[in-house]
Amino acid sequence: MNARKSSLSIDLNSDLGEGFGIYEIGSDSEILKIVSSANVACGMHAGDPHIMSKTFAQAKELGVNVGAHPGYPDLWGFGRREMAFTPKEIEEFVAFQIGASMGVSTYVGHPITYVKPHGALGNLSQVNEVVAGAIVRAMAAINRDLILLTFPDGCAMRIAKEMGIRTCAEIFADRAYNPDGTLVSRKLPGAVLHDPEEVASRVLRMVQAGAVEAINGTHLPMEIGSVCVHGDSPGAISMAKAIREKLISAGIEIKSFAQRPSL
């Protein structure tokens, strides 16, 4: 799916259900009114059965597509730290989280349709074939109908296509990109963008061009099927609204990638 060939619709996704127990992160109920797909934490980097159930139910009520958002088993670090696991161990904890998401979402009556790896696990899947292969193999073993939501040009995308797993390429609305197409580390200044209007205008340019804007001003042609709007950052709601309004005003429909027969 290439946004330069088909720019009439785009998916907006957000990472949700990332609280734990009595602790809440983000404004899920508000973000769900804006996005078309919700990546729901599966209990290892965040989330728990009750939060998962509530999030899936709210998404069902609003007609929002849902997917599993598996990460490293790292509640303390929110899944944003790289951790040493064997390929088999990665397959197992990803399979565990996909299975949990399938079970709870089916219980609610709104089954998941895709998988999007979280944080460090997702970032590594772009550049590390071992990690990417483990994630895709776990998906294939459980349900080959699930779609992989991932980086446009990464290892996971290539491996999934080679294994016959459907894919959707995403970009990040509020994250800066390196010239090689990877995300600028959150440890560096300017890695996360904060101005809603600037971010919205940037997203529109990227979607219309089918290219990511890097920090050095270069444009990297990429498939774009979905745009991630983070729901846990300051001003997340106003930013997500600005992005949605900017896209719609340009004649671009907000529509879940899972509803597109061309995937």
MIDO-712839 format. One line per 10 residues: their letters; for each residue z, x, y of N, C-alpha, C. Coordinates in nm, 3 decimals. Atoms other than C-alpha are relative to their C-alpha. Last residue first. Layout:
% residues N
a = Z:X:Y:Z:X:Y:Z:X:Y  ...
END
This chain:
% residues 263
lsprqafski = -0.087:-0.111:0.040:0.213:-0.375:-0.497:-0.036:0.050:-0.139  0.073:-0.126:0.006:-0.092:-0.582:-0.403:0.086:0.117:-0.043  0.063:-0.019:0.130:0.075:-0.912:-0.494:-0.070:0.134:-0.015  0.138:-0.041:-0.018:0.306:-0.887:-0.192:-0.064:0.028:-0.136  0.084:0.119:-0.003:0.624:-1.090:-0.227:-0.148:0.034:0.010  0.002:0.055:0.134:0.832:-0.788:-0.336:-0.089:-0.125:-0.009  0.104:-0.067:0.078:0.739:-0.616:-0.010:-0.012:-0.058:-0.141  -0.046:-0.086:0.108:0.950:-0.872:0.175:-0.116:0.060:-0.078  0.015:0.059:0.133:0.785:-1.013:0.487:0.042:0.100:-0.107  -0.108:-0.060:0.079:0.828:-0.960:0.860:0.001:-0.069:-0.135
eigasilker = -0.093:0.090:0.068:0.491:-1.051:1.011:0.106:0.079:-0.075  -0.031:-0.049:0.134:0.321:-0.813:1.254:0.107:-0.088:-0.063  0.077:0.073:0.099:0.160:-0.980:1.555:0.022:0.045:-0.143  0.127:-0.070:0.019:0.278:-0.727:1.812:-0.086:-0.066:-0.107  0.076:0.017:-0.123:0.552:-0.965:1.926:-0.136:0.069:-0.007  0.054:0.137:-0.004:0.668:-0.980:1.565:-0.084:-0.021:0.125  0.104:0.012:0.102:0.705:-0.602:1.545:-0.066:-0.138:0.006  0.113:-0.084:-0.040:0.896:-0.573:1.873:-0.116:-0.015:-0.098  0.070:0.067:-0.111:1.122:-0.868:1.788:-0.123:0.079:0.043  0.065:0.122:0.050:1.215:-0.722:1.449:-0.082:-0.067:0.110
iakamsiagp = 0.111:-0.040:0.087:1.283:-0.378:1.595:-0.076:-0.122:-0.050  0.105:-0.055:-0.084:1.492:-0.515:1.881:-0.122:0.039:-0.082  0.065:0.111:-0.070:1.693:-0.732:1.642:-0.116:0.050:0.085  0.079:0.073:0.099:1.767:-0.434:1.416:-0.075:-0.117:0.065  0.115:-0.082:0.036:1.876:-0.227:1.716:-0.090:-0.073:-0.100  0.095:0.003:-0.111:2.099:-0.501:1.854:-0.124:0.081:-0.031  0.056:0.135:-0.011:2.264:-0.544:1.515:-0.104:-0.007:0.111  0.098:0.027:0.106:2.310:-0.172:1.448:-0.067:-0.136:0.017  0.116:0.066:-0.057:2.475:-0.100:1.782:-0.105:-0.039:-0.101  -0.030:0.073:-0.125:2.708:0.155:1.624:-0.127:-0.062:0.059
sdghvcvsgi = -0.011:-0.087:-0.116:2.590:0.243:1.271:0.034:-0.081:0.125  -0.138:-0.050:-0.014:2.664:0.051:0.951:0.018:0.091:0.120  -0.090:0.104:-0.046:2.359:-0.178:0.927:0.140:0.047:0.029  -0.137:-0.015:0.048:2.086:0.083:0.900:0.092:-0.104:0.063  -0.085:0.010:-0.119:1.733:-0.041:0.960:0.145:0.005:-0.048  -0.144:0.013:0.019:1.497:0.077:0.687:0.071:-0.003:0.134  -0.073:-0.075:-0.102:1.128:0.005:0.742:0.149:-0.024:-0.022  -0.130:0.054:-0.040:0.910:-0.104:0.451:0.062:0.092:0.103  -0.010:0.137:0.046:0.553:-0.066:0.325:0.129:-0.067:0.043  -0.119:0.066:-0.054:0.454:0.251:0.506:-0.001:-0.146:-0.044
emplhtgnia = -0.007:0.141:0.034:0.215:0.493:0.336:0.128:-0.057:0.060  -0.077:0.040:0.117:0.211:0.820:0.523:-0.020:-0.148:-0.028  0.052:0.121:0.065:0.008:1.012:0.782:0.076:-0.030:-0.129  0.023:-0.023:0.143:0.237:1.272:0.946:-0.049:-0.129:-0.065  0.005:0.128:0.071:0.221:1.272:1.325:-0.041:0.026:-0.144  0.111:0.022:0.091:0.330:1.588:1.511:0.011:-0.136:-0.069  0.109:0.074:-0.061:0.562:1.575:1.809:-0.120:-0.024:-0.089  0.082:-0.093:-0.077:0.798:1.852:1.698:-0.122:-0.067:0.063  -0.073:-0.046:-0.118:1.064:1.599:1.593:-0.082:0.097:0.086  -0.097:-0.107:0.025:0.823:1.428:1.354:0.059:0.050:0.131
evagaqvmrl = -0.009:-0.093:-0.112:0.654:1.091:1.412:0.110:0.103:-0.027  -0.136:-0.027:-0.047:0.570:0.919:1.084:-0.007:0.101:0.114  -0.040:-0.141:-0.009:0.221:0.779:1.027:0.140:0.011:0.055  -0.014:-0.043:0.138:0.054:0.453:0.933:0.038:0.147:-0.006  0.077:-0.121:0.027:-0.057:0.424:1.294:0.001:0.039:-0.148  0.139:0.022:-0.037:0.053:0.062:1.345:-0.088:0.120:-0.034  0.057:0.101:0.088:0.374:0.113:1.150:-0.148:-0.020:0.031  0.015:-0.057:0.133:0.455:0.440:1.327:-0.066:-0.099:-0.096  0.105:-0.102:0.000:0.388:0.303:1.675:-0.025:0.053:-0.140  0.129:0.067:-0.017:0.592:-0.010:1.607:-0.115:0.100:-0.003
vrsaveepdh = 0.033:0.066:0.128:0.882:0.196:1.472:-0.136:-0.068:0.009  0.039:-0.104:0.095:0.879:0.420:1.781:-0.041:-0.061:-0.134  0.134:-0.043:-0.040:0.884:0.119:2.014:-0.053:0.106:-0.096  0.093:0.109:0.031:1.182:-0.026:1.825:-0.144:0.039:0.034  0.019:0.003:0.145:1.367:0.308:1.832:-0.102:-0.107:-0.038  0.078:-0.119:0.037:1.314:0.347:2.206:-0.029:0.000:-0.150  0.137:0.018:-0.048:1.426:-0.010:2.269:-0.088:0.118:-0.038  0.074:0.107:0.070:1.735:0.017:2.048:-0.146:-0.013:0.043  0.048:0.094:-0.100:1.856:0.357:2.181:-0.089:-0.107:-0.064  -0.093:0.106:-0.036:2.061:0.526:1.906:-0.053:-0.104:0.099
lvagplkrsv = 0.044:0.051:-0.130:1.859:0.780:1.708:0.080:-0.126:0.033  -0.007:0.146:-0.003:2.027:0.973:1.424:-0.032:-0.047:0.142  0.043:0.048:0.131:1.932:1.335:1.355:-0.004:-0.152:-0.006  0.128:0.070:-0.008:1.946:1.424:1.724:-0.049:-0.055:-0.131  0.012:0.094:-0.113:2.216:1.686:1.677:-0.138:-0.063:0.002  0.066:-0.056:-0.118:2.231:1.836:1.327:-0.008:-0.103:0.112  -0.088:-0.100:-0.059:2.482:1.752:1.052:-0.056:0.057:0.131  -0.097:0.069:-0.086:2.291:1.432:0.975:0.097:0.098:0.067  -0.137:0.009:0.051:2.017:1.658:0.840:0.091:-0.069:0.101  -0.085:-0.100:-0.064:1.669:1.583:0.976:0.144:-0.021:-0.048
ltgdpnyard = -0.088:0.045:-0.108:1.488:1.366:0.724:0.078:0.117:0.058  -0.137:0.026:0.043:1.203:1.516:0.524:0.083:-0.044:0.120  -0.018:0.137:0.047:0.839:1.477:0.626:0.137:-0.032:-0.054  0.044:0.009:0.140:0.756:1.848:0.649:0.021:-0.139:-0.059  0.146:-0.010:0.012:0.764:1.841:1.031:-0.052:-0.007:-0.143  0.048:-0.137:-0.011:1.126:1.720:1.015:-0.152:0.003:-0.013  0.070:-0.064:0.111:1.196:1.353:1.072:-0.036:0.144:0.033  0.101:-0.097:-0.042:1.453:1.185:1.297:-0.058:0.069:-0.124  -0.020:-0.138:0.043:1.637:0.879:1.166:-0.115:0.088:0.046  -0.087:-0.072:-0.092:1.673:0.541:1.337:0.028:0.144:-0.041
afieactrig = 0.017:0.034:-0.141:1.386:0.343:1.190:0.076:0.095:0.092  -0.130:0.031:-0.059:1.372:0.508:0.850:-0.015:-0.018:0.151  -0.038:-0.095:-0.104:1.044:0.497:0.658:0.132:-0.047:0.060  -0.077:0.038:-0.118:0.976:0.325:0.330:0.015:0.114:0.098  -0.038:-0.114:-0.083:0.713:0.346:0.056:0.074:-0.049:0.125  0.021:0.037:-0.139:0.702:0.073:-0.208:0.053:0.115:0.084  -0.073:-0.066:-0.108:0.659:0.153:-0.575:-0.026:-0.068:0.134  0.047:0.039:-0.133:0.559:-0.004:-0.904:0.088:0.062:0.108  -0.101:0.079:-0.071:0.653:0.192:-1.216:-0.053:-0.032:0.140  0.040:0.141:-0.007:0.353:0.306:-1.425:0.104:-0.091:0.062
mekairmacg = -0.062:0.074:0.111:0.509:0.637:-1.531:-0.034:-0.149:0.004  0.047:-0.058:0.126:0.273:0.845:-1.315:0.053:-0.077:-0.120  0.139:0.040:0.017:0.340:0.612:-1.022:-0.056:0.052:-0.132  0.004:0.143:0.029:0.714:0.656:-1.066:-0.142:-0.048:-0.024  -0.041:0.018:0.139:0.677:1.034:-1.086:-0.005:-0.147:-0.040  0.104:-0.050:0.090:0.477:1.049:-0.763:0.035:-0.026:-0.146  0.120:0.082:-0.014:0.712:0.825:-0.564:-0.106:0.044:-0.101  -0.027:0.128:0.067:1.020:1.004:-0.699:-0.122:-0.092:0.006  0.009:-0.015:0.145:0.880:1.346:-0.607:0.018:-0.134:-0.070  -0.094:-0.079:0.077:0.829:1.252:-0.245:-0.025:0.004:-0.149
dpftllildr = 0.068:-0.121:0.046:0.549:1.149:-0.012:0.084:0.084:-0.094  0.143:0.012:0.026:0.628:0.789:0.082:-0.061:0.119:-0.076  0.078:-0.077:-0.097:1.007:0.810:0.044:-0.148:-0.004:-0.035  -0.029:-0.142:-0.015:1.153:0.538:-0.178:-0.086:0.065:0.107  0.013:-0.014:-0.145:1.173:0.174:-0.283:0.043:0.141:0.035  -0.075:-0.110:-0.060:1.116:0.170:-0.660:-0.032:0.007:0.149  0.078:-0.081:-0.092:1.006:-0.171:-0.791:0.090:0.112:0.055  -0.065:-0.033:-0.127:1.169:-0.329:-1.096:-0.087:0.094:0.082  0.052:0.088:-0.105:0.929:-0.464:-1.357:0.066:0.026:0.135  0.119:-0.059:-0.059:0.993:-0.169:-1.588:-0.063:-0.087:0.109
niaamarvia = 0.092:0.109:-0.037:1.344:-0.293:-1.656:-0.119:0.058:0.075  -0.069:0.129:-0.017:1.621:-0.089:-1.816:-0.097:-0.114:0.026  -0.071:0.036:0.122:1.454:0.220:-1.960:0.060:-0.139:0.008  0.097:0.036:0.104:1.200:0.242:-1.680:0.069:-0.046:-0.127  0.065:0.127:-0.036:1.470:0.235:-1.414:-0.090:-0.048:-0.113  -0.104:0.103:0.014:1.673:0.508:-1.585:-0.058:-0.137:0.031  -0.019:0.026:0.144:1.357:0.716:-1.628:0.105:-0.107:-0.024  0.112:0.082:0.046:1.281:0.678:-1.256:0.013:-0.031:-0.149  -0.008:0.133:-0.060:1.624:0.803:-1.151:-0.109:-0.092:-0.056  -0.114:0.069:0.062:1.623:1.097:-1.394:0.011:-0.143:0.053
gavvenvqsl = 0.036:0.042:0.135:1.274:1.200:-1.285:0.111:-0.077:-0.069  0.096:0.111:-0.008:1.372:1.204:-0.919:-0.036:-0.052:-0.138  -0.073:0.118:-0.044:1.679:1.420:-0.986:-0.092:-0.122:0.002  -0.098:0.030:0.104:1.479:1.673:-1.187:0.077:-0.128:0.034  0.064:0.070:0.111:1.179:1.663:-0.954:0.099:-0.040:-0.108  -0.049:-0.057:0.126:1.387:1.754:-0.648:-0.055:-0.081:-0.117  0.039:-0.141:0.013:1.221:1.701:-0.307:0.036:0.063:-0.135  0.123:-0.031:-0.073:1.219:1.327:-0.238:-0.051:0.139:-0.034  0.112:0.053:0.078:1.473:1.241:-0.508:-0.134:0.023:0.069  0.040:-0.097:0.101:1.716:1.474:-0.332:-0.121:-0.048:-0.079
nglaghpkvy = 0.061:-0.115:-0.067:1.726:1.245:-0.029:-0.050:0.104:-0.100  0.132:0.036:-0.047:1.786:0.939:-0.246:-0.071:0.117:0.066  0.081:0.024:0.119:2.076:1.095:-0.434:-0.144:-0.034:0.040  0.041:-0.130:0.054:2.217:1.236:-0.111:-0.088:-0.016:-0.123  -0.057:-0.124:-0.051:2.225:0.891:0.047:-0.057:0.127:-0.059  -0.077:-0.014:-0.124:2.128:0.595:-0.169:0.029:0.145:0.036  -0.109:-0.097:0.009:1.857:0.532:-0.428:0.064:0.025:0.137  0.013:-0.102:-0.104:1.652:0.213:-0.370:0.119:0.096:-0.011  -0.106:-0.100:-0.004:1.592:-0.013:-0.672:-0.029:0.097:0.115  0.035:-0.140:-0.025:1.387:-0.333:-0.686:0.124:0.089:-0.001
tiphgvytsv = 0.141:-0.026:0.029:1.363:-0.700:-0.778:-0.035:0.147:0.016  0.060:-0.111:-0.073:1.731:-0.800:-0.797:-0.146:0.018:-0.043  0.017:-0.130:0.067:1.817:-1.141:-0.939:-0.066:0.106:0.089  0.095:-0.065:-0.090:1.934:-1.427:-0.711:-0.025:0.142:-0.050  0.124:0.076:0.000:2.124:-1.677:-0.925:-0.106:0.055:0.093  0.009:0.075:-0.125:2.472:-1.547:-0.846:-0.125:-0.088:0.003  -0.114:0.092:-0.002:2.525:-1.440:-1.208:-0.005:-0.090:0.123  0.040:0.110:0.088:2.178:-1.286:-1.202:0.109:-0.106:-0.006  0.102:0.077:-0.072:2.279:-1.079:-0.899:-0.051:-0.117:-0.084  -0.063:0.079:-0.106:2.602:-0.974:-1.071:-0.103:-0.085:0.074
gmsagiqfav = -0.096:0.098:0.050:2.435:-0.868:-1.395:0.057:-0.089:0.109  0.073:0.105:0.070:2.129:-0.702:-1.246:0.096:-0.110:-0.046  0.070:0.081:-0.100:2.343:-0.512:-1.000:-0.077:-0.114:-0.064  -0.101:0.078:-0.071:2.578:-0.391:-1.274:-0.066:-0.092:0.103  -0.048:0.105:0.089:2.283:-0.285:-1.486:0.102:-0.090:0.066  0.106:0.100:0.006:2.128:-0.095:-1.197:0.044:-0.117:-0.087  -0.001:0.074:-0.126:2.462:0.078:-1.143:-0.111:-0.106:0.006  -0.123:0.079:-0.011:2.506:0.180:-1.506:-0.003:-0.087:0.125  0.017:0.115:0.090:2.144:0.294:-1.532:0.120:-0.093:0.009  0.097:0.088:-0.066:2.196:0.515:-1.226:-0.022:-0.124:-0.085
feeiekptfa = -0.069:0.072:-0.107:2.517:0.652:-1.380:-0.096:-0.085:0.083  -0.104:0.092:0.046:2.343:0.722:-1.710:0.069:-0.071:0.116  0.061:0.117:0.064:2.021:0.871:-1.576:0.107:-0.103:-0.034  0.059:0.078:-0.109:2.223:1.100:-1.350:-0.065:-0.126:-0.055  -0.110:0.065:-0.070:2.434:1.213:-1.646:-0.052:-0.085:0.116  -0.046:0.112:0.082:2.119:1.280:-1.848:0.114:-0.075:0.067  0.097:0.110:-0.006:1.971:1.491:-1.568:0.046:-0.122:-0.081  0.117:-0.026:0.083:2.292:1.696:-1.553:-0.098:-0.116:0.015  0.007:0.080:0.122:2.525:1.642:-1.260:-0.122:0.042:-0.079  0.059:-0.064:0.117:2.635:1.867:-0.973:0.011:-0.090:-0.122
merrgfgwld = -0.097:-0.024:0.106:2.693:1.668:-0.656:-0.070:0.053:-0.123  0.068:-0.037:0.123:2.512:1.652:-0.322:0.105:0.038:-0.104  -0.017:-0.140:0.039:2.726:1.477:-0.063:-0.075:0.025:-0.130  0.086:-0.084:-0.084:2.621:1.156:0.115:0.017:0.149:-0.029  0.126:-0.030:0.068:2.748:0.917:-0.152:-0.092:0.090:0.079  0.098:0.105:-0.027:3.012:0.774:0.080:-0.138:0.033:-0.059  0.106:-0.054:-0.085:3.204:1.105:0.063:-0.110:-0.098:0.030  -0.060:-0.077:-0.107:3.529:0.957:-0.068:-0.107:0.050:0.098  -0.058:0.089:-0.100:3.355:0.690:-0.272:0.051:0.077:0.121  -0.065:-0.077:-0.105:3.147:0.951:-0.453:0.049:-0.093:0.111
pygphagvnv = -0.136:0.056:0.011:2.991:0.839:-0.780:0.093:0.074:0.096  -0.092:-0.086:0.074:2.643:0.939:-0.652:0.138:-0.068:-0.009  -0.025:-0.130:-0.060:2.433:0.648:-0.535:0.086:0.086:-0.090  -0.089:-0.092:0.072:2.274:0.327:-0.657:0.015:0.134:0.071  -0.008:-0.117:-0.087:2.134:0.067:-0.413:0.095:0.102:-0.064  -0.114:-0.087:0.031:2.017:-0.220:-0.633:-0.007:0.125:0.087  0.020:-0.111:0.090:1.775:-0.467:-0.476:0.128:0.077:-0.024  -0.112:-0.090:0.027:1.766:-0.801:-0.301:-0.035:0.108:-0.102  0.020:-0.074:0.124:1.499:-1.012:-0.127:0.115:0.098:-0.022  0.022:-0.144:-0.013:1.632:-1.228:0.156:-0.010:0.064:-0.138
glekaqaftk = 0.132:-0.032:0.053:1.589:-1.606:0.138:-0.036:0.147:0.012  0.089:-0.030:-0.111:1.886:-1.675:0.367:-0.142:0.037:-0.046  -0.003:0.111:-0.096:2.099:-1.851:0.104:-0.102:0.019:0.112  0.069:0.114:0.062:1.998:-1.595:-0.158:-0.011:-0.116:0.098  0.144:-0.031:-0.002:2.097:-1.309:0.071:-0.081:-0.114:-0.060  0.045:0.018:-0.138:2.438:-1.468:0.127:-0.150:0.027:0.013  -0.001:0.144:-0.030:2.488:-1.503:-0.249:-0.049:-0.028:0.142  0.114:0.062:0.068:2.380:-1.143:-0.317:-0.009:-0.149:0.033  0.122:-0.044:-0.069:2.624:-1.019:-0.053:-0.124:-0.062:-0.063  0.007:0.064:-0.131:2.916:-1.223:-0.186:-0.131:0.034:0.071
smihpdgahm = 0.024:0.142:0.021:2.853:-1.116:-0.546:-0.017:-0.073:0.134  0.136:0.017:0.050:2.822:-0.750:-0.450:-0.035:-0.147:-0.012  0.087:-0.021:-0.115:3.140:-0.766:-0.241:-0.146:-0.018:-0.041  -0.019:0.114:-0.090:3.326:-0.918:-0.535:-0.089:0.012:0.123  0.059:0.125:0.051:3.186:-0.676:-0.793:0.010:-0.118:0.096  -0.075:0.039:0.120:3.259:-0.366:-0.581:-0.055:-0.135:-0.045  0.021:0.130:0.064:3.081:-0.180:-0.304:0.091:-0.023:-0.119  -0.061:0.109:-0.077:3.062:0.186:-0.208:-0.025:-0.129:-0.078  -0.022:-0.061:-0.132:2.941:0.523:-0.343:0.070:-0.100:0.092  -0.034:-0.140:0.019:2.996:0.402:-0.700:0.015:0.077:0.131
gcavnassvi = -0.137:-0.026:0.041:3.019:0.023:-0.678:0.038:0.145:-0.016  -0.030:0.039:0.138:2.657:-0.095:-0.677:0.139:0.041:-0.048  -0.076:-0.106:0.066:2.568:-0.097:-0.308:0.056:-0.049:-0.134  -0.143:0.029:0.018:2.319:-0.371:-0.219:0.069:0.109:-0.082  -0.035:-0.099:0.102:1.981:-0.287:-0.069:0.152:-0.004:-0.018  -0.136:-0.055:-0.009:1.887:-0.603:0.121:0.026:0.092:-0.118  -0.048:-0.057:0.126:1.525:-0.703:0.189:0.137:0.064:0.021  0.064:0.075:0.109:1.372:-0.931:0.455:0.039:0.054:-0.137  0.083:-0.075:0.095:1.593:-0.821:0.744:-0.064:-0.092:-0.103  0.107:-0.076:-0.065:1.721:-1.009:1.050:-0.097:0.062:-0.099
kliesdsgie = 0.081:0.096:-0.075:1.957:-1.283:0.931:-0.125:0.066:0.060  0.075:0.081:0.097:2.093:-1.046:0.665:-0.087:-0.106:0.069  0.120:-0.075:0.039:2.194:-0.806:0.943:-0.088:-0.081:-0.094  0.093:0.001:-0.114:2.432:-1.067:1.082:-0.130:0.073:-0.034  0.045:0.137:-0.020:2.610:-1.141:0.753:-0.099:-0.011:0.115  0.101:0.044:0.096:2.622:-0.772:0.670:-0.055:-0.139:0.030  -0.001:0.145:-0.021:2.806:-0.663:0.983:-0.110:-0.061:-0.087  0.118:0.069:-0.050:2.891:-0.303:0.897:0.018:-0.150:0.015  0.087:-0.089:-0.077:3.159:-0.156:0.675:-0.122:-0.079:0.043  0.134:0.047:-0.033:3.449:-0.361:0.542:-0.074:0.103:0.082
yigfgeglds = 0.063:-0.077:-0.107:3.763:-0.240:0.364:-0.144:-0.047:0.021  -0.026:0.066:-0.128:3.963:-0.497:0.167:-0.070:0.069:0.117  -0.128:0.070:-0.004:3.809:-0.387:-0.163:0.017:-0.073:0.132  -0.067:-0.019:0.129:3.519:-0.155:-0.085:0.137:-0.066:0.009  -0.146:-0.006:-0.013:3.261:-0.193:0.190:0.060:0.031:-0.136  -0.055:-0.134:0.012:2.898:-0.099:0.145:0.148:0.011:0.040  -0.104:0.007:0.103:2.758:-0.442:0.064:0.075:0.130:-0.015  -0.109:0.095:-0.023:2.446:-0.358:0.265:0.101:0.002:-0.115  -0.100:-0.031:0.102:2.179:-0.091:0.308:0.125:-0.084:0.028  -0.125:-0.058:-0.049:1.901:-0.250:0.516:0.095:0.022:-0.116
nldislsskr = -0.110:-0.007:0.096:1.538:-0.342:0.463:0.122:0.063:0.063  -0.115:-0.064:-0.061:1.260:-0.466:0.693:0.113:0.000:-0.102  -0.134:0.034:0.047:0.930:-0.535:0.518:0.104:0.073:0.085  -0.084:-0.115:0.033:0.598:-0.521:0.699:0.136:-0.051:-0.045  -0.137:0.028:0.039:0.312:-0.763:0.750:0.072:0.130:-0.035  -0.034:0.137:-0.037:-0.027:-0.773:0.920:0.143:-0.035:-0.037  -0.113:-0.006:-0.092:-0.064:-0.394:0.916:0.043:-0.140:0.043  -0.055:0.135:-0.005:-0.287:-0.371:0.609:0.126:0.000:0.085  0.098:0.093:0.053:-0.523:-0.075:0.596:0.049:-0.144:0.010  0.119:-0.011:-0.082:-0.321:0.154:0.822:-0.110:-0.096:-0.046
anm = -0.015:0.082:-0.120:-0.002:0.024:0.662:-0.124:0.009:0.089  0.012:-0.085:-0.116:-0.111:0.162:0.326:0.000:-0.084:0.126  0.000:0.086:-0.118:0.000:0.000:0.000:0.000:0.090:0.123
END
